[in-house]
Amino acid sequence: MTGLGGMPTRPCPQTVAAIDLGSNSFNLLVASLAGGQIQTIDRLRERIALAAGVDADGNLTEEVQGRALGFLGRVAQRVKDLPAAGIRAVGTNALRAARNAGAFLERAERALGYPIEVVSGREEARLVYLGVAHGLEPDPGRRLVLHIGGGSTECVIGEQLEPLETDCLEMGCVTWSRRFFPDGRITAGALRRAEIAAGVELQTIERRYRALGWTRCIGSAGTIRAVDDVLHANGWSHDGISAEGLARLRRAVVEAGQVDRLSSLRGLPEDRPDVLAGGLAILIAAFELCGIDRMRVSAGTLREGVIHELWARHRQEDVRHRTVRGLVERWGTDTAQATRVERTALTLLDQAGPGCSAEGETPRVFLSWAARLHEIGLGLSYSGYHKHGAYIAANANMPGFSRQDQALLAALIRTHRRKLDLEAFVGLPPAWIALAPRLSVLLRLAVHLNRSRSARQLPPSFSLRAAWPHLELGLPPGWLDGHPLTRADLEEESAFLGAVGVELLLVEAGP
């Protein structure tokens, strides 16, 4: 059975796992799907405080890395018997910001035994919305979803399961608490300064969100659930979080005066006192600026969104396919040519041997997407269009793609023509360092073989024999003589590849 781009579908795993490497807490959710709803099988949670474990140079300290690696080692034991295709680990704001995130991720992936994707802020917001929306009853109105994490705050307006606006603001309960209450003292003045600063961040999205409008406001993540717990336990609000209840909690926090005295607040989880004031300031600012009277609280969050996304991918409802189609349409790409290049590239991949293989379908899907997108830069300019296309792939809002995914696509697009610059692959995850340049070679050959932009000009049969870094491209006898432009391209390509240690021989081969 095949799906989009001729890629085989895989049976959907019975059980899947989402690992959320948040800026405050790390979480594991193991679940199955029953009647379209998540059925939780197991949970693990530990407060790692990644965002708080950053030194003056912006690096994660050894202490916080040790806590994180210990948790991931325990998670590895729990998920080791699950199929790899049913496991996804996602990193968020702290791993986007830390200067030594790359080095830490290498250690973390060894401890976990699986890749870890660092998602962009907007992608984090989209996944949060999926987690929230799947847990709600169908509602025709628009929803405003607010998610206050440890290092960032995600804001989304959506309808049903579709997010319409997604934003990630650089403020969270950990970072705001460290910034405005560094010594643990909570004063009315410090809390108000924190609220004003949060309001300044929120002003960047206020006009767009008010223009769209919403009928319901939903809150997600630890800070909002903790506030809801306190309001309910003290009788200050019922059926969610009210503006009046927030005002009463604000007075209680100021009266406490110290972070270590907040533990006496009835209903407050024991791991929340040191980050409550910062998260509360952000929540109050959102209520004030957006005119929120009441907020319902959702149990769904990013990890639930990741779970639903995993199942969607196995049902061939992968949002990444839709994202690629959207980019193709937006930049006016010649879809017929892209399809020809894609078909040729995948044929070459099938012949390229184990040197281009990896677990799962990953090389195939990324080569397919790179072929579809290799000419998007033409929408800006022919001159250097491969560089323009790489910039678009690296920086566009691409729902479903992690930062590493976009970097890989950008590298393949950047290197599909002219000199093969291996520097383009520096910084990719270790698993891709050797594989990505080989996929680039296949894409380059596919582009050359379709130089005439006509299906009739493609060789009726061709073959690739690969013993990397030695390649033999077999073409029908006399075919190159009848296609001198393609011959010139392939001979130049042989020189380009030779400069990076890859030998390309052009040979005549019978049918």
GIGIGI-V641002 format. One record per residue. N is the residue number from 1. RES is the residue in one letter. SS is DSSP state (a for helix, b for strand, c for the rest). NEAR is the number of other C-alpha atoms within 8 Angstrom. Layout:
# GIGIGI-V641002
n-><N | N>
res-><RES | RES>
ss-><SS | SS>
near-><NEAR | NEAR>
This chain:
# GIGIGI-V641002
n-><1 | 2 | 3 | 4 | 5 | 6 | 7 | 8 | 9 | 10 | 11 | 12 | 13 | 14 | 15 | 16 | 17 | 18 | 19 | 20 | 21 | 22 | 23 | 24 | 25 | 26 | 27 | 28 | 29 | 30 | 31 | 32 | 33 | 34 | 35 | 36 | 37 | 38 | 39 | 40 | 41 | 42 | 43 | 44 | 45 | 46 | 47 | 48 | 49 | 50 | 51 | 52 | 53 | 54 | 55 | 56 | 57 | 58 | 59 | 60 | 61 | 62 | 63 | 64 | 65 | 66 | 67 | 68 | 69 | 70 | 71 | 72 | 73 | 74 | 75 | 76 | 77 | 78 | 79 | 80 | 81 | 82 | 83 | 84 | 85 | 86 | 87 | 88 | 89 | 90 | 91 | 92 | 93 | 94 | 95 | 96 | 97 | 98 | 99 | 100 | 101 | 102 | 103 | 104 | 105 | 106 | 107 | 108 | 109 | 110 | 111 | 112 | 113 | 114 | 115 | 116 | 117 | 118 | 119 | 120 | 121 | 122 | 123 | 124 | 125 | 126 | 127 | 128 | 129 | 130 | 131 | 132 | 133 | 134 | 135 | 136 | 137 | 138 | 139 | 140 | 141 | 142 | 143 | 144 | 145 | 146 | 147 | 148 | 149 | 150 | 151 | 152 | 153 | 154 | 155 | 156 | 157 | 158 | 159 | 160 | 161 | 162 | 163 | 164 | 165 | 166 | 167 | 168 | 169 | 170 | 171 | 172 | 173 | 174 | 175 | 176 | 177 | 178 | 179 | 180 | 181 | 182 | 183 | 184 | 185 | 186 | 187 | 188 | 189 | 190 | 191 | 192 | 193 | 194 | 195 | 196 | 197 | 198 | 199 | 200 | 201 | 202 | 203 | 204 | 205 | 206 | 207 | 208 | 209 | 210 | 211 | 212 | 213 | 214 | 215 | 216 | 217 | 218 | 219 | 220 | 221 | 222 | 223 | 224 | 225 | 226 | 227 | 228 | 229 | 230 | 231 | 232 | 233 | 234 | 235 | 236 | 237 | 238 | 239 | 240 | 241 | 242 | 243 | 244 | 245 | 246 | 247 | 248 | 249 | 250 | 251 | 252 | 253 | 254 | 255 | 256 | 257 | 258 | 259 | 260 | 261 | 262 | 263 | 264 | 265 | 266 | 267 | 268 | 269 | 270 | 271 | 272 | 273 | 274 | 275 | 276 | 277 | 278 | 279 | 280 | 281 | 282 | 283 | 284 | 285 | 286 | 287 | 288 | 289 | 290 | 291 | 292 | 293 | 294 | 295 | 296 | 297 | 298 | 299 | 300 | 301 | 302 | 303 | 304 | 305 | 306 | 307 | 308 | 309 | 310 | 311 | 312 | 313 | 314 | 315 | 316 | 317 | 318 | 319 | 320 | 321 | 322 | 323 | 324 | 325 | 326 | 327 | 328 | 329 | 330 | 331 | 332 | 333 | 334 | 335 | 336 | 337 | 338 | 339 | 340 | 341 | 342 | 343 | 344 | 345 | 346 | 347 | 348 | 349 | 350 | 351 | 352 | 353 | 354 | 355 | 356 | 357 | 358 | 359 | 360 | 361 | 362 | 363 | 364 | 365 | 366 | 367 | 368 | 369 | 370 | 371 | 372 | 373 | 374 | 375 | 376 | 377 | 378 | 379 | 380 | 381 | 382 | 383 | 384 | 385 | 386 | 387 | 388 | 389 | 390 | 391 | 392 | 393 | 394 | 395 | 396 | 397 | 398 | 399 | 400 | 401 | 402 | 403 | 404 | 405 | 406 | 407 | 408 | 409 | 410 | 411 | 412 | 413 | 414 | 415 | 416 | 417 | 418 | 419 | 420 | 421 | 422 | 423 | 424 | 425 | 426 | 427 | 428 | 429 | 430 | 431 | 432 | 433 | 434 | 435 | 436 | 437 | 438 | 439 | 440 | 441 | 442 | 443 | 444 | 445 | 446 | 447 | 448 | 449 | 450 | 451 | 452 | 453 | 454 | 455 | 456 | 457 | 458 | 459 | 460 | 461 | 462 | 463 | 464 | 465 | 466 | 467 | 468 | 469 | 470 | 471 | 472 | 473 | 474 | 475 | 476 | 477 | 478 | 479 | 480 | 481 | 482 | 483 | 484 | 485 | 486 | 487 | 488 | 489 | 490 | 491 | 492 | 493 | 494 | 495 | 496 | 497 | 498 | 499 | 500 | 501 | 502 | 503 | 504 | 505 | 506 | 507 | 508 | 509 | 510 | 511>
res-><M | T | G | L | G | G | M | P | T | R | P | C | P | Q | T | V | A | A | I | D | L | G | S | N | S | F | N | L | L | V | A | S | L | A | G | G | Q | I | Q | T | I | D | R | L | R | E | R | I | A | L | A | A | G | V | D | A | D | G | N | L | T | E | E | V | Q | G | R | A | L | G | F | L | G | R | V | A | Q | R | V | K | D | L | P | A | A | G | I | R | A | V | G | T | N | A | L | R | A | A | R | N | A | G | A | F | L | E | R | A | E | R | A | L | G | Y | P | I | E | V | V | S | G | R | E | E | A | R | L | V | Y | L | G | V | A | H | G | L | E | P | D | P | G | R | R | L | V | L | H | I | G | G | G | S | T | E | C | V | I | G | E | Q | L | E | P | L | E | T | D | C | L | E | M | G | C | V | T | W | S | R | R | F | F | P | D | G | R | I | T | A | G | A | L | R | R | A | E | I | A | A | G | V | E | L | Q | T | I | E | R | R | Y | R | A | L | G | W | T | R | C | I | G | S | A | G | T | I | R | A | V | D | D | V | L | H | A | N | G | W | S | H | D | G | I | S | A | E | G | L | A | R | L | R | R | A | V | V | E | A | G | Q | V | D | R | L | S | S | L | R | G | L | P | E | D | R | P | D | V | L | A | G | G | L | A | I | L | I | A | A | F | E | L | C | G | I | D | R | M | R | V | S | A | G | T | L | R | E | G | V | I | H | E | L | W | A | R | H | R | Q | E | D | V | R | H | R | T | V | R | G | L | V | E | R | W | G | T | D | T | A | Q | A | T | R | V | E | R | T | A | L | T | L | L | D | Q | A | G | P | G | C | S | A | E | G | E | T | P | R | V | F | L | S | W | A | A | R | L | H | E | I | G | L | G | L | S | Y | S | G | Y | H | K | H | G | A | Y | I | A | A | N | A | N | M | P | G | F | S | R | Q | D | Q | A | L | L | A | A | L | I | R | T | H | R | R | K | L | D | L | E | A | F | V | G | L | P | P | A | W | I | A | L | A | P | R | L | S | V | L | L | R | L | A | V | H | L | N | R | S | R | S | A | R | Q | L | P | P | S | F | S | L | R | A | A | W | P | H | L | E | L | G | L | P | P | G | W | L | D | G | H | P | L | T | R | A | D | L | E | E | E | S | A | F | L | G | A | V | G | V | E | L | L | L | V | E | A | G | P>
ss-><c | b | c | a | a | a | c | b | c | c | c | c | c | c | c | b | b | b | b | b | b | c | c | c | b | b | b | b | b | b | b | b | b | b | c | c | b | b | b | b | b | b | b | b | b | b | b | c | c | c | c | c | c | b | c | c | c | c | c | b | c | a | a | a | a | a | a | a | a | a | a | a | a | a | a | a | a | a | a | c | c | c | c | a | a | a | b | b | b | b | b | c | a | a | a | a | a | c | c | c | a | a | a | a | a | a | a | a | a | a | a | a | c | c | c | b | b | b | c | c | a | a | a | a | a | a | a | a | a | a | a | a | a | c | c | c | c | c | c | c | c | b | b | b | b | b | b | b | c | c | c | c | b | b | b | b | b | b | b | c | c | b | b | b | b | b | b | b | b | c | c | c | a | a | a | a | a | a | a | a | c | c | c | c | b | c | c | a | a | a | a | a | a | a | a | a | a | a | a | a | a | a | a | a | a | a | a | a | a | a | a | a | c | c | c | b | b | b | b | b | c | a | a | a | a | a | a | a | a | a | a | a | a | c | c | c | c | c | c | c | b | b | a | a | a | a | a | a | a | a | a | a | a | a | a | a | c | b | a | a | a | a | a | a | c | c | c | c | c | c | c | c | a | a | a | a | a | a | a | a | a | a | a | a | a | a | a | a | a | a | c | c | c | b | b | b | b | c | c | c | c | a | a | a | a | a | a | a | a | a | a | a | a | a | c | c | c | c | a | a | a | a | a | a | a | a | a | a | a | a | c | c | c | c | a | a | a | a | a | a | a | a | a | a | a | a | a | a | a | a | a | c | c | a | a | a | c | c | c | c | c | a | a | a | a | a | a | a | a | a | a | a | a | c | c | a | a | a | a | c | c | c | c | c | a | a | a | a | a | a | a | a | a | a | a | c | c | c | c | c | c | c | a | a | a | a | a | a | a | a | a | a | a | a | c | c | c | c | c | c | c | a | a | a | a | c | c | c | c | a | a | a | a | c | a | a | a | a | a | a | a | a | a | a | a | a | a | a | a | c | c | c | c | c | a | a | a | c | c | c | c | b | b | b | b | b | b | c | c | b | b | b | b | b | b | c | c | c | c | a | a | a | c | a | a | a | a | a | a | a | a | a | a | a | a | a | a | a | c | c | c | c | b | b | b | b | b | b | c | c | c>
near-><4 | 7 | 9 | 7 | 5 | 6 | 10 | 7 | 10 | 5 | 5 | 7 | 8 | 6 | 10 | 14 | 13 | 15 | 13 | 12 | 11 | 14 | 17 | 14 | 13 | 15 | 13 | 14 | 14 | 12 | 13 | 11 | 10 | 7 | 4 | 5 | 8 | 9 | 8 | 9 | 8 | 8 | 9 | 8 | 8 | 8 | 8 | 11 | 12 | 15 | 12 | 9 | 10 | 12 | 8 | 5 | 6 | 10 | 11 | 14 | 9 | 6 | 7 | 12 | 11 | 8 | 9 | 12 | 11 | 8 | 10 | 11 | 10 | 8 | 11 | 11 | 7 | 7 | 9 | 6 | 5 | 9 | 8 | 6 | 7 | 11 | 13 | 14 | 12 | 12 | 14 | 14 | 11 | 12 | 10 | 11 | 8 | 11 | 9 | 9 | 12 | 7 | 7 | 9 | 9 | 9 | 9 | 12 | 11 | 8 | 10 | 10 | 7 | 10 | 7 | 11 | 11 | 12 | 13 | 10 | 12 | 12 | 14 | 13 | 15 | 12 | 13 | 16 | 16 | 14 | 16 | 16 | 10 | 9 | 10 | 6 | 4 | 5 | 7 | 6 | 9 | 13 | 13 | 13 | 15 | 12 | 13 | 17 | 16 | 15 | 15 | 13 | 13 | 18 | 14 | 16 | 15 | 14 | 12 | 10 | 9 | 6 | 11 | 8 | 9 | 12 | 11 | 12 | 11 | 8 | 12 | 15 | 19 | 17 | 13 | 13 | 15 | 10 | 7 | 11 | 13 | 8 | 4 | 9 | 9 | 14 | 8 | 7 | 6 | 10 | 14 | 9 | 9 | 13 | 12 | 9 | 8 | 13 | 12 | 8 | 9 | 12 | 9 | 7 | 8 | 10 | 8 | 7 | 10 | 9 | 6 | 7 | 7 | 11 | 8 | 10 | 13 | 12 | 13 | 16 | 12 | 8 | 13 | 14 | 11 | 12 | 11 | 11 | 10 | 12 | 16 | 11 | 9 | 8 | 7 | 10 | 11 | 9 | 5 | 10 | 15 | 11 | 10 | 8 | 11 | 11 | 8 | 9 | 9 | 9 | 8 | 8 | 11 | 11 | 6 | 10 | 10 | 9 | 13 | 8 | 8 | 10 | 11 | 6 | 7 | 8 | 11 | 13 | 8 | 6 | 6 | 10 | 13 | 10 | 10 | 11 | 15 | 18 | 16 | 12 | 13 | 16 | 10 | 10 | 13 | 13 | 11 | 8 | 11 | 8 | 7 | 11 | 7 | 9 | 12 | 11 | 12 | 10 | 8 | 15 | 16 | 14 | 16 | 15 | 15 | 12 | 12 | 10 | 9 | 11 | 9 | 10 | 10 | 12 | 9 | 9 | 7 | 12 | 9 | 10 | 8 | 8 | 11 | 11 | 8 | 8 | 10 | 13 | 8 | 6 | 10 | 8 | 12 | 7 | 8 | 6 | 10 | 14 | 10 | 10 | 14 | 13 | 8 | 9 | 15 | 11 | 8 | 12 | 12 | 7 | 10 | 11 | 10 | 5 | 10 | 11 | 8 | 7 | 5 | 5 | 8 | 8 | 10 | 10 | 9 | 9 | 13 | 12 | 10 | 12 | 13 | 14 | 14 | 12 | 12 | 14 | 16 | 12 | 9 | 7 | 9 | 8 | 4 | 7 | 13 | 14 | 10 | 13 | 17 | 15 | 9 | 10 | 11 | 11 | 7 | 6 | 6 | 9 | 10 | 9 | 11 | 11 | 11 | 11 | 8 | 13 | 11 | 11 | 14 | 14 | 11 | 15 | 14 | 12 | 14 | 14 | 8 | 6 | 6 | 10 | 6 | 8 | 5 | 8 | 11 | 7 | 4 | 10 | 7 | 6 | 6 | 8 | 11 | 7 | 11 | 11 | 11 | 10 | 13 | 11 | 9 | 11 | 15 | 11 | 10 | 13 | 10 | 10 | 10 | 14 | 7 | 6 | 7 | 8 | 7 | 4 | 8 | 8 | 9 | 5 | 7 | 10 | 11 | 11 | 10 | 12 | 8 | 7 | 8 | 9 | 13 | 12 | 12 | 12 | 15 | 13 | 8 | 7 | 9 | 10 | 7 | 6 | 8 | 8 | 6 | 11 | 10 | 8 | 9 | 10 | 8 | 8 | 8 | 11 | 8 | 11 | 12 | 10 | 7 | 8 | 7 | 11 | 10 | 11 | 8 | 8 | 8 | 9 | 10 | 6 | 4>
